[in-house]
Amino acid sequence: MENKGNTGNSDFIVIKAKDQGVQVIGLTRGQDTRFHHTEKLDKGEVLIAQFTDHTSAIKIRGKAEVWTKHGSLESGS
């Protein structure tokens, strides 16, 4: 797959909602950390997210399974 844009070798994560209304929030890079994108997932929905030049962190609210190149974990309770 060709890598387009200036994302370099950005890391991807996979998030699968285990409950209704799981929120996935992208946070910006730079001097001030800010929210720049929000998604709401219903139970069973999957989101593939990418770290980019603008996204330095991803916050997850709710119960979800998360897979990264470093392993997997579960958020929420």
C-alpha positions, 0 to 999 in steps of 0.5 A: 500500500502506498503511503500518501501525505506527510504521515511518514511511518505513522502508527495505527491502532484498532479500537473495538467498542464493547459498549454503546457510546464509546468515545475516541478523541484525537489530541493535537501536537504542539505547545497546547494539547487540544481535542481536534477530532471525536468519534462515537462508536456503538457496540461492535463497531471498529475504528482504525486510527492513525497517529499523524503530524497533527495527532499525538495522542488518542483518548478512549472513554468507555469499554473497548478493546484496543490493539497496537503494535505493542500489544492489546488492552481493554479500556473502561471497566 
